[in-house]
Amino acid sequence: MKHTLFFLMIGTMFIAACSLPTIQTSWSKPGAQPGEFERAQAECEEDQGIAGLGGQAGFDVCMKRMGWFLIEETVQ
């Protein structure tokens, strides 16, 4: 009986987790010209950013410094 209840609870949690919406983020910049994102992305991948801040955080700072911002969209 305990095992049945356990598996029922696990199944319910799995179904609930799969039904949650997914948040997708993307970069945006008003008035950006075609190819501008790719150039900014390449430059920020090369840029070391602020001293002591590397990886994704350094990339994010560089993109924001160039006028880009992250938007979040809900995807089902």
PyMOL Python script that loads the backbone (N, CA, C, O; Angstrom):
from pymol import cmd

cmd.read_pdbstr("""\
ATOM      1  N   MET A   1       0.822  -1.198   0.000  1.00  0.00           N
ATOM      2  CA  MET A   1       0.000   0.000   0.000  1.00  0.00           C
ATOM      3  C   MET A   1       0.866   1.263   0.000  1.00  0.00           C
ATOM      4  O   MET A   1       0.576   2.225  -0.712  1.00  0.00           O
ATOM      5  N   LYS A   2       1.935   1.249   0.807  1.00  0.00           N
ATOM      6  CA  LYS A   2       2.799   2.422   0.865  1.00  0.00           C
ATOM      7  C   LYS A   2       3.469   2.675  -0.473  1.00  0.00           C
ATOM      8  O   LYS A   2       3.637   3.824  -0.882  1.00  0.00           O
ATOM      9  N   HIS A   3       3.856   1.592  -1.161  1.00  0.00           N
ATOM     10  CA  HIS A   3       4.518   1.750  -2.446  1.00  0.00           C
ATOM     11  C   HIS A   3       3.563   2.328  -3.490  1.00  0.00           C
ATOM     12  O   HIS A   3       3.970   3.153  -4.308  1.00  0.00           O
ATOM     13  N   THR A   4       2.328   1.913  -3.470  1.00  0.00           N
ATOM     14  CA  THR A   4       1.338   2.414  -4.413  1.00  0.00           C
ATOM     15  C   THR A   4       1.124   3.912  -4.205  1.00  0.00           C
ATOM     16  O   THR A   4       1.068   4.674  -5.170  1.00  0.00           O
ATOM     17  N   LEU A   5       1.006   4.329  -2.959  1.00  0.00           N
ATOM     18  CA  LEU A   5       0.824   5.741  -2.647  1.00  0.00           C
ATOM     19  C   LEU A   5       2.048   6.549  -3.074  1.00  0.00           C
ATOM     20  O   LEU A   5       1.916   7.653  -3.602  1.00  0.00           O
ATOM     21  N   PHE A   6       3.233   5.998  -2.844  1.00  0.00           N
ATOM     22  CA  PHE A   6       4.475   6.671  -3.230  1.00  0.00           C
ATOM     23  C   PHE A   6       4.517   6.891  -4.738  1.00  0.00           C
ATOM     24  O   PHE A   6       4.795   8.001  -5.192  1.00  0.00           O
ATOM     25  N   PHE A   7       4.245   5.847  -5.515  1.00  0.00           N
ATOM     26  CA  PHE A   7       4.288   5.971  -6.972  1.00  0.00           C
ATOM     27  C   PHE A   7       3.179   6.886  -7.495  1.00  0.00           C
ATOM     28  O   PHE A   7       3.368   7.578  -8.496  1.00  0.00           O
ATOM     29  N   LEU A   8       2.057   6.892  -6.840  1.00  0.00           N
ATOM     30  CA  LEU A   8       0.970   7.793  -7.214  1.00  0.00           C
ATOM     31  C   LEU A   8       1.390   9.247  -6.992  1.00  0.00           C
ATOM     32  O   LEU A   8       1.116  10.111  -7.824  1.00  0.00           O
ATOM     33  N   MET A   9       2.054   9.511  -5.872  1.00  0.00           N
ATOM     34  CA  MET A   9       2.527  10.864  -5.588  1.00  0.00           C
ATOM     35  C   MET A   9       3.609  11.290  -6.588  1.00  0.00           C
ATOM     36  O   MET A   9       3.592  12.423  -7.070  1.00  0.00           O
ATOM     37  N   ILE A  10       4.542  10.394  -6.900  1.00  0.00           N
ATOM     38  CA  ILE A  10       5.596  10.699  -7.864  1.00  0.00           C
ATOM     39  C   ILE A  10       4.986  10.980  -9.239  1.00  0.00           C
ATOM     40  O   ILE A  10       5.384  11.931  -9.911  1.00  0.00           O
ATOM     41  N   GLY A  11       4.036  10.166  -9.652  1.00  0.00           N
ATOM     42  CA  GLY A  11       3.366  10.369 -10.941  1.00  0.00           C
ATOM     43  C   GLY A  11       2.634  11.696 -11.003  1.00  0.00           C
ATOM     44  O   GLY A  11       2.685  12.388 -12.019  1.00  0.00           O
ATOM     45  N   THR A  12       1.960  12.052  -9.935  1.00  0.00           N
ATOM     46  CA  THR A  12       1.236  13.325  -9.877  1.00  0.00           C
ATOM     47  C   THR A  12       2.202  14.503  -9.967  1.00  0.00           C
ATOM     48  O   THR A  12       1.932  15.472 -10.677  1.00  0.00           O
ATOM     49  N   MET A  13       3.325  14.427  -9.254  1.00  0.00           N
ATOM     50  CA  MET A  13       4.315  15.497  -9.303  1.00  0.00           C
ATOM     51  C   MET A  13       4.923  15.610 -10.697  1.00  0.00           C
ATOM     52  O   MET A  13       5.169  16.717 -11.176  1.00  0.00           O
ATOM     53  N   PHE A  14       5.163  14.485 -11.346  1.00  0.00           N
ATOM     54  CA  PHE A  14       5.730  14.491 -12.696  1.00  0.00           C
ATOM     55  C   PHE A  14       4.769  15.151 -13.677  1.00  0.00           C
ATOM     56  O   PHE A  14       5.180  15.982 -14.487  1.00  0.00           O
ATOM     57  N   ILE A  15       3.510  14.791 -13.608  1.00  0.00           N
ATOM     58  CA  ILE A  15       2.499  15.370 -14.502  1.00  0.00           C
ATOM     59  C   ILE A  15       2.360  16.869 -14.255  1.00  0.00           C
ATOM     60  O   ILE A  15       2.239  17.646 -15.202  1.00  0.00           O
ATOM     61  N   ALA A  16       2.377  17.274 -12.999  1.00  0.00           N
ATOM     62  CA  ALA A  16       2.265  18.703 -12.671  1.00  0.00           C
ATOM     63  C   ALA A  16       3.465  19.472 -13.202  1.00  0.00           C
ATOM     64  O   ALA A  16       3.310  20.569 -13.738  1.00  0.00           O
ATOM     65  N   ALA A  17       4.657  18.908 -13.059  1.00  0.00           N
ATOM     66  CA  ALA A  17       5.870  19.588 -13.530  1.00  0.00           C
ATOM     67  C   ALA A  17       5.873  19.712 -15.053  1.00  0.00           C
ATOM     68  O   ALA A  17       6.323  20.728 -15.584  1.00  0.00           O
ATOM     69  N   CYS A  18       5.387  18.715 -15.750  1.00  0.00           N
ATOM     70  CA  CYS A  18       5.373  18.760 -17.214  1.00  0.00           C
ATOM     71  C   CYS A  18       4.352  19.750 -17.755  1.00  0.00           C
ATOM     72  O   CYS A  18       4.480  20.212 -18.889  1.00  0.00           O
ATOM     73  N   SER A  19       3.354  20.075 -16.970  1.00  0.00           N
ATOM     74  CA  SER A  19       2.313  20.980 -17.452  1.00  0.00           C
ATOM     75  C   SER A  19       2.640  22.445 -17.183  1.00  0.00           C
ATOM     76  O   SER A  19       1.907  23.328 -17.628  1.00  0.00           O
ATOM     77  N   LEU A  20       3.728  22.718 -16.462  1.00  0.00           N
ATOM     78  CA  LEU A  20       4.093  24.098 -16.176  1.00  0.00           C
ATOM     79  C   LEU A  20       4.603  24.784 -17.448  1.00  0.00           C
ATOM     80  O   LEU A  20       5.251  24.147 -18.279  1.00  0.00           O
ATOM     81  N   PRO A  21       4.314  26.073 -17.599  1.00  0.00           N
ATOM     82  CA  PRO A  21       4.818  26.785 -18.779  1.00  0.00           C
ATOM     83  C   PRO A  21       6.334  26.947 -18.692  1.00  0.00           C
ATOM     84  O   PRO A  21       6.902  26.988 -17.600  1.00  0.00           O
ATOM     85  N   THR A  22       6.973  27.037 -19.839  1.00  0.00           N
ATOM     86  CA  THR A  22       8.407  27.231 -19.926  1.00  0.00           C
ATOM     87  C   THR A  22       8.675  28.698 -20.230  1.00  0.00           C
ATOM     88  O   THR A  22       8.006  29.302 -21.068  1.00  0.00           O
ATOM     89  N   ILE A  23       9.657  29.261 -19.544  1.00  0.00           N
ATOM     90  CA  ILE A  23      10.047  30.649 -19.794  1.00  0.00           C
ATOM     91  C   ILE A  23      11.255  30.639 -20.718  1.00  0.00           C
ATOM     92  O   ILE A  23      12.268  30.008 -20.418  1.00  0.00           O
ATOM     93  N   GLN A  24      11.145  31.336 -21.837  1.00  0.00           N
ATOM     94  CA  GLN A  24      12.225  31.444 -22.805  1.00  0.00           C
ATOM     95  C   GLN A  24      12.719  32.888 -22.794  1.00  0.00           C
ATOM     96  O   GLN A  24      11.918  33.821 -22.853  1.00  0.00           O
ATOM     97  N   THR A  25      14.032  33.070 -22.719  1.00  0.00           N
ATOM     98  CA  THR A  25      14.583  34.421 -22.746  1.00  0.00           C
ATOM     99  C   THR A  25      15.290  34.663 -24.078  1.00  0.00           C
ATOM    100  O   THR A  25      15.848  33.743 -24.677  1.00  0.00           O
ATOM    101  N   SER A  26      15.254  35.905 -24.526  1.00  0.00           N
ATOM    102  CA  SER A  26      15.965  36.283 -25.748  1.00  0.00           C
ATOM    103  C   SER A  26      16.387  37.740 -25.617  1.00  0.00           C
ATOM    104  O   SER A  26      15.810  38.504 -24.843  1.00  0.00           O
ATOM    105  N   TRP A  27      17.400  38.106 -26.384  1.00  0.00           N
ATOM    106  CA  TRP A  27      17.916  39.468 -26.360  1.00  0.00           C
ATOM    107  C   TRP A  27      17.127  40.331 -27.330  1.00  0.00           C
ATOM    108  O   TRP A  27      16.723  39.869 -28.397  1.00  0.00           O
ATOM    109  N   SER A  28      16.908  41.586 -26.958  1.00  0.00           N
ATOM    110  CA  SER A  28      16.176  42.518 -27.804  1.00  0.00           C
ATOM    111  C   SER A  28      16.818  43.898 -27.705  1.00  0.00           C
ATOM    112  O   SER A  28      17.399  44.258 -26.681  1.00  0.00           O
ATOM    113  N   LYS A  29      16.703  44.656 -28.777  1.00  0.00           N
ATOM    114  CA  LYS A  29      17.186  46.035 -28.799  1.00  0.00           C
ATOM    115  C   LYS A  29      16.314  46.797 -29.792  1.00  0.00           C
ATOM    116  O   LYS A  29      16.296  46.468 -30.978  1.00  0.00           O
ATOM    117  N   PRO A  30      15.599  47.801 -29.323  1.00  0.00           N
ATOM    118  CA  PRO A  30      14.754  48.568 -30.234  1.00  0.00           C
ATOM    119  C   PRO A  30      15.573  49.186 -31.366  1.00  0.00           C
ATOM    120  O   PRO A  30      16.620  49.789 -31.129  1.00  0.00           O
ATOM    121  N   GLY A  31      15.095  49.032 -32.571  1.00  0.00           N
ATOM    122  CA  GLY A  31      15.742  49.622 -33.728  1.00  0.00           C
ATOM    123  C   GLY A  31      16.990  48.903 -34.206  1.00  0.00           C
ATOM    124  O   GLY A  31      17.718  49.431 -35.046  1.00  0.00           O
ATOM    125  N   ALA A  32      17.252  47.718 -33.695  1.00  0.00           N
ATOM    126  CA  ALA A  32      18.444  46.972 -34.114  1.00  0.00           C
ATOM    127  C   ALA A  32      18.337  46.599 -35.590  1.00  0.00           C
ATOM    128  O   ALA A  32      17.281  46.179 -36.065  1.00  0.00           O
ATOM    129  N   GLN A  33      19.436  46.757 -36.295  1.00  0.00           N
ATOM    130  CA  GLN A  33      19.501  46.438 -37.717  1.00  0.00           C
ATOM    131  C   GLN A  33      19.820  44.956 -37.909  1.00  0.00           C
ATOM    132  O   GLN A  33      20.380  44.332 -37.008  1.00  0.00           O
ATOM    133  N   PRO A  34      19.475  44.377 -39.066  1.00  0.00           N
ATOM    134  CA  PRO A  34      19.807  42.970 -39.328  1.00  0.00           C
ATOM    135  C   PRO A  34      21.311  42.732 -39.163  1.00  0.00           C
ATOM    136  O   PRO A  34      22.131  43.496 -39.673  1.00  0.00           O
ATOM    137  N   GLY A  35      21.650  41.687 -38.461  1.00  0.00           N
ATOM    138  CA  GLY A  35      23.042  41.318 -38.239  1.00  0.00           C
ATOM    139  C   GLY A  35      23.675  41.989 -37.033  1.00  0.00           C
ATOM    140  O   GLY A  35      24.772  41.613 -36.619  1.00  0.00           O
ATOM    141  N   GLU A  36      22.994  42.984 -36.464  1.00  0.00           N
ATOM    142  CA  GLU A  36      23.567  43.706 -35.319  1.00  0.00           C
ATOM    143  C   GLU A  36      23.703  42.796 -34.094  1.00  0.00           C
ATOM    144  O   GLU A  36      24.689  42.875 -33.361  1.00  0.00           O
ATOM    145  N   PHE A  37      22.708  41.936 -33.881  1.00  0.00           N
ATOM    146  CA  PHE A  37      22.793  41.032 -32.736  1.00  0.00           C
ATOM    147  C   PHE A  37      23.995  40.103 -32.863  1.00  0.00           C
ATOM    148  O   PHE A  37      24.724  39.900 -31.892  1.00  0.00           O
ATOM    149  N   GLU A  38      24.208  39.542 -34.038  1.00  0.00           N
ATOM    150  CA  GLU A  38      25.317  38.621 -34.241  1.00  0.00           C
ATOM    151  C   GLU A  38      26.662  39.308 -33.999  1.00  0.00           C
ATOM    152  O   GLU A  38      27.572  38.709 -33.426  1.00  0.00           O
ATOM    153  N   ARG A  39      26.788  40.565 -34.436  1.00  0.00           N
ATOM    154  CA  ARG A  39      28.032  41.308 -34.202  1.00  0.00           C
ATOM    155  C   ARG A  39      28.236  41.581 -32.717  1.00  0.00           C
ATOM    156  O   ARG A  39      29.338  41.415 -32.195  1.00  0.00           O
ATOM    157  N   ALA A  40      27.173  41.998 -32.040  1.00  0.00           N
ATOM    158  CA  ALA A  40      27.264  42.278 -30.605  1.00  0.00           C
ATOM    159  C   ALA A  40      27.574  40.989 -29.834  1.00  0.00           C
ATOM    160  O   ALA A  40      28.381  40.996 -28.904  1.00  0.00           O
ATOM    161  N   GLN A  41      26.939  39.903 -30.219  1.00  0.00           N
ATOM    162  CA  GLN A  41      27.171  38.613 -29.564  1.00  0.00           C
ATOM    163  C   GLN A  41      28.637  38.191 -29.713  1.00  0.00           C
ATOM    164  O   GLN A  41      29.260  37.768 -28.739  1.00  0.00           O
ATOM    165  N   ALA A  42      29.179  38.302 -30.906  1.00  0.00           N
ATOM    166  CA  ALA A  42      30.572  37.911 -31.140  1.00  0.00           C
ATOM    167  C   ALA A  42      31.522  38.797 -30.343  1.00  0.00           C
ATOM    168  O   ALA A  42      32.490  38.309 -29.760  1.00  0.00           O
ATOM    169  N   GLU A  43      31.247  40.093 -30.319  1.00  0.00           N
ATOM    170  CA  GLU A  43      32.106  41.014 -29.570  1.00  0.00           C
ATOM    171  C   GLU A  43      32.059  40.719 -28.073  1.00  0.00           C
ATOM    172  O   GLU A  43      33.087  40.751 -27.396  1.00  0.00           O
ATOM    173  N   CYS A  44      30.869  40.435 -27.562  1.00  0.00           N
ATOM    174  CA  CYS A  44      30.733  40.179 -26.124  1.00  0.00           C
ATOM    175  C   CYS A  44      31.300  38.816 -25.733  1.00  0.00           C
ATOM    176  O   CYS A  44      31.716  38.633 -24.589  1.00  0.00           O
ATOM    177  N   GLU A  45      31.325  37.868 -26.646  1.00  0.00           N
ATOM    178  CA  GLU A  45      31.951  36.588 -26.346  1.00  0.00           C
ATOM    179  C   GLU A  45      33.460  36.751 -26.227  1.00  0.00           C
ATOM    180  O   GLU A  45      34.105  36.009 -25.486  1.00  0.00           O
ATOM    181  N   GLU A  46      34.032  37.718 -26.950  1.00  0.00           N
ATOM    182  CA  GLU A  46      35.470  37.998 -26.887  1.00  0.00           C
ATOM    183  C   GLU A  46      35.818  38.884 -25.685  1.00  0.00           C
ATOM    184  O   GLU A  46      36.904  38.767 -25.116  1.00  0.00           O
ATOM    185  N   ASP A  47      34.887  39.773 -25.302  1.00  0.00           N
ATOM    186  CA  ASP A  47      35.118  40.742 -24.234  1.00  0.00           C
ATOM    187  C   ASP A  47      35.223  40.034 -22.885  1.00  0.00           C
ATOM    188  O   ASP A  47      34.460  39.111 -22.601  1.00  0.00           O
ATOM    189  N   GLN A  48      36.162  40.466 -22.063  1.00  0.00           N
ATOM    190  CA  GLN A  48      36.319  39.897 -20.722  1.00  0.00           C
ATOM    191  C   GLN A  48      35.343  40.510 -19.729  1.00  0.00           C
ATOM    192  O   GLN A  48      35.212  40.024 -18.606  1.00  0.00           O
ATOM    193  N   GLY A  49      34.665  41.562 -20.130  1.00  0.00           N
ATOM    194  CA  GLY A  49      33.700  42.208 -19.247  1.00  0.00           C
ATOM    195  C   GLY A  49      34.388  42.946 -18.119  1.00  0.00           C
ATOM    196  O   GLY A  49      35.519  43.408 -18.269  1.00  0.00           O
ATOM    197  N   ILE A  50      33.721  43.054 -17.013  1.00  0.00           N
ATOM    198  CA  ILE A  50      34.256  43.725 -15.833  1.00  0.00           C
ATOM    199  C   ILE A  50      35.253  42.789 -15.162  1.00  0.00           C
ATOM    200  O   ILE A  50      35.036  41.578 -15.124  1.00  0.00           O
ATOM    201  N   ALA A  51      36.327  43.330 -14.639  1.00  0.00           N
ATOM    202  CA  ALA A  51      37.343  42.507 -13.972  1.00  0.00           C
ATOM    203  C   ALA A  51      36.701  41.645 -12.890  1.00  0.00           C
ATOM    204  O   ALA A  51      35.960  42.143 -12.043  1.00  0.00           O
ATOM    205  N   GLY A  52      36.991  40.371 -12.929  1.00  0.00           N
ATOM    206  CA  GLY A  52      36.459  39.442 -11.947  1.00  0.00           C
ATOM    207  C   GLY A  52      35.087  38.893 -12.301  1.00  0.00           C
ATOM    208  O   GLY A  52      34.559  38.039 -11.588  1.00  0.00           O
ATOM    209  N   LEU A  53      34.510  39.367 -13.380  1.00  0.00           N
ATOM    210  CA  LEU A  53      33.186  38.918 -13.793  1.00  0.00           C
ATOM    211  C   LEU A  53      33.339  38.247 -15.150  1.00  0.00           C
ATOM    212  O   LEU A  53      33.544  38.921 -16.159  1.00  0.00           O
ATOM    213  N   GLY A  54      33.241  36.947 -15.176  1.00  0.00           N
ATOM    214  CA  GLY A  54      33.433  36.230 -16.430  1.00  0.00           C
ATOM    215  C   GLY A  54      32.226  35.376 -16.756  1.00  0.00           C
ATOM    216  O   GLY A  54      31.195  35.443 -16.087  1.00  0.00           O
ATOM    217  N   GLY A  55      32.371  34.587 -17.778  1.00  0.00           N
ATOM    218  CA  GLY A  55      31.304  33.663 -18.175  1.00  0.00           C
ATOM    219  C   GLY A  55      30.044  34.379 -18.605  1.00  0.00           C
ATOM    220  O   GLY A  55      30.093  35.428 -19.247  1.00  0.00           O
ATOM    221  N   GLN A  56      28.914  33.798 -18.243  1.00  0.00           N
ATOM    222  CA  GLN A  56      27.615  34.335 -18.646  1.00  0.00           C
ATOM    223  C   GLN A  56      27.371  35.717 -18.063  1.00  0.00           C
ATOM    224  O   GLN A  56      26.799  36.579 -18.731  1.00  0.00           O
ATOM    225  N   ALA A  57      27.798  35.939 -16.824  1.00  0.00           N
ATOM    226  CA  ALA A  57      27.578  37.245 -16.189  1.00  0.00           C
ATOM    227  C   ALA A  57      28.322  38.344 -16.942  1.00  0.00           C
ATOM    228  O   ALA A  57      27.772  39.424 -17.155  1.00  0.00           O
ATOM    229  N   GLY A  58      29.569  38.083 -17.350  1.00  0.00           N
ATOM    230  CA  GLY A  58      30.335  39.061 -18.114  1.00  0.00           C
ATOM    231  C   GLY A  58      29.709  39.325 -19.470  1.00  0.00           C
ATOM    232  O   GLY A  58      29.674  40.463 -19.937  1.00  0.00           O
ATOM    233  N   PHE A  59      29.211  38.262 -20.103  1.00  0.00           N
ATOM    234  CA  PHE A  59      28.533  38.391 -21.397  1.00  0.00           C
ATOM    235  C   PHE A  59      27.295  39.269 -21.254  1.00  0.00           C
ATOM    236  O   PHE A  59      27.064  40.162 -22.069  1.00  0.00           O
ATOM    237  N   ASP A  60      26.495  39.014 -20.208  1.00  0.00           N
ATOM    238  CA  ASP A  60      25.274  39.787 -19.979  1.00  0.00           C
ATOM    239  C   ASP A  60      25.582  41.268 -19.772  1.00  0.00           C
ATOM    240  O   ASP A  60      24.890  42.126 -20.320  1.00  0.00           O
ATOM    241  N   VAL A  61      26.614  41.573 -18.987  1.00  0.00           N
ATOM    242  CA  VAL A  61      26.997  42.965 -18.746  1.00  0.00           C
ATOM    243  C   VAL A  61      27.397  43.636 -20.061  1.00  0.00           C
ATOM    244  O   VAL A  61      27.007  44.773 -20.327  1.00  0.00           O
ATOM    245  N   CYS A  62      28.168  42.936 -20.871  1.00  0.00           N
ATOM    246  CA  CYS A  62      28.604  43.483 -22.161  1.00  0.00           C
ATOM    247  C   CYS A  62      27.398  43.765 -23.064  1.00  0.00           C
ATOM    248  O   CYS A  62      27.318  44.835 -23.667  1.00  0.00           O
ATOM    249  N   MET A  63      26.471  42.828 -23.159  1.00  0.00           N
ATOM    250  CA  MET A  63      25.300  43.020 -24.024  1.00  0.00           C
ATOM    251  C   MET A  63      24.462  44.200 -23.537  1.00  0.00           C
ATOM    252  O   MET A  63      23.989  44.998 -24.346  1.00  0.00           O
ATOM    253  N   LYS A  64      24.276  44.314 -22.239  1.00  0.00           N
ATOM    254  CA  LYS A  64      23.492  45.422 -21.691  1.00  0.00           C
ATOM    255  C   LYS A  64      24.195  46.756 -21.930  1.00  0.00           C
ATOM    256  O   LYS A  64      23.545  47.770 -22.180  1.00  0.00           O
ATOM    257  N   ARG A  65      25.515  46.750 -21.852  1.00  0.00           N
ATOM    258  CA  ARG A  65      26.291  47.967 -22.107  1.00  0.00           C
ATOM    259  C   ARG A  65      26.116  48.413 -23.554  1.00  0.00           C
ATOM    260  O   ARG A  65      26.207  49.605 -23.849  1.00  0.00           O
ATOM    261  N   MET A  66      25.863  47.464 -24.462  1.00  0.00           N
ATOM    262  CA  MET A  66      25.675  47.790 -25.876  1.00  0.00           C
ATOM    263  C   MET A  66      24.207  48.088 -26.220  1.00  0.00           C
ATOM    264  O   MET A  66      23.866  48.262 -27.390  1.00  0.00           O
ATOM    265  N   GLY A  67      23.340  48.148 -25.197  1.00  0.00           N
ATOM    266  CA  GLY A  67      21.948  48.527 -25.411  1.00  0.00           C
ATOM    267  C   GLY A  67      20.968  47.377 -25.549  1.00  0.00           C
ATOM    268  O   GLY A  67      19.787  47.610 -25.809  1.00  0.00           O
ATOM    269  N   TRP A  68      21.418  46.152 -25.384  1.00  0.00           N
ATOM    270  CA  TRP A  68      20.545  44.994 -25.485  1.00  0.00           C
ATOM    271  C   TRP A  68      19.962  44.673 -24.118  1.00  0.00           C
ATOM    272  O   TRP A  68      20.592  44.938 -23.094  1.00  0.00           O
ATOM    273  N   PHE A  69      18.768  44.105 -24.098  1.00  0.00           N
ATOM    274  CA  PHE A  69      18.154  43.674 -22.834  1.00  0.00           C
ATOM    275  C   PHE A  69      17.453  42.345 -23.050  1.00  0.00           C
ATOM    276  O   PHE A  69      17.065  41.998 -24.166  1.00  0.00           O
ATOM    277  N   LEU A  70      17.301  41.606 -21.950  1.00  0.00           N
ATOM    278  CA  LEU A  70      16.653  40.301 -22.013  1.00  0.00           C
ATOM    279  C   LEU A  70      15.148  40.448 -21.869  1.00  0.00           C
ATOM    280  O   LEU A  70      14.668  41.195 -21.016  1.00  0.00           O
ATOM    281  N   ILE A  71      14.408  39.736 -22.704  1.00  0.00           N
ATOM    282  CA  ILE A  71      12.957  39.660 -22.568  1.00  0.00           C
ATOM    283  C   ILE A  71      12.599  38.216 -22.257  1.00  0.00           C
ATOM    284  O   ILE A  71      13.291  37.292 -22.683  1.00  0.00           O
ATOM    285  N   GLU A  72      11.529  38.029 -21.522  1.00  0.00           N
ATOM    286  CA  GLU A  72      11.062  36.687 -21.175  1.00  0.00           C
ATOM    287  C   GLU A  72       9.720  36.442 -21.852  1.00  0.00           C
ATOM    288  O   GLU A  72       8.835  37.297 -21.832  1.00  0.00           O
ATOM    289  N   GLU A  73       9.581  35.261 -22.452  1.00  0.00           N
ATOM    290  CA  GLU A  73       8.342  34.864 -23.109  1.00  0.00           C
ATOM    291  C   GLU A  73       7.907  33.525 -22.545  1.00  0.00           C
ATOM    292  O   GLU A  73       8.736  32.643 -22.322  1.00  0.00           O
ATOM    293  N   THR A  74       6.628  33.370 -22.318  1.00  0.00           N
ATOM    294  CA  THR A  74       6.093  32.096 -21.852  1.00  0.00           C
ATOM    295  C   THR A  74       5.793  31.227 -23.050  1.00  0.00           C
ATOM    296  O   THR A  74       5.097  31.642 -23.977  1.00  0.00           O
ATOM    297  N   VAL A  75       6.330  30.000 -23.024  1.00  0.00           N
ATOM    298  CA  VAL A  75       6.134  29.052 -24.121  1.00  0.00           C
ATOM    299  C   VAL A  75       5.434  27.826 -23.550  1.00  0.00           C
ATOM    300  O   VAL A  75       5.855  27.297 -22.521  1.00  0.00           O
ATOM    301  N   GLN A  76       4.389  27.378 -24.194  1.00  0.00           N
ATOM    302  CA  GLN A  76       3.663  26.192 -23.732  1.00  0.00           C
ATOM    303  C   GLN A  76       4.220  24.944 -24.353  1.00  0.00           C
ATOM    304  O   GLN A  76       3.732  23.848 -24.080  1.00  0.00           O
TER     305      GLN A  76
END
""", "prot")
cmd.dss("prot")
cmd.show_as("cartoon", "prot")
cmd.util.cbc("prot")
cmd.orient("prot")
